[in-house]
Amino acid sequence: MTAMRDTIHQLFINGPTWDGNMVSKPDRDQGVKAGLIDRAEGFNWLTYSGVTLALELGFAGEKK
């Protein structure tokens, strides 16, 4: 879960992120299968469910 947490954190803090800059592509793929991450045209971003999870994990306080 640590790498998945890092992937969710990255997308929550940084917003849409290019494939080449992802912390973990395997965890990104797992997040896509779980409905937490969506992707198109080489970019990745959190779905509504992914944002909800990020908020539950307490990442809102880090967002500037």
Secondary structure, 3 states (H helix, E strand, C coil): CHHHHHHHHHHHHHCCEEHHHCCCHHHHHHHHHCCCEEEECCEEEECHHHHHHHHHCCHHHHCC
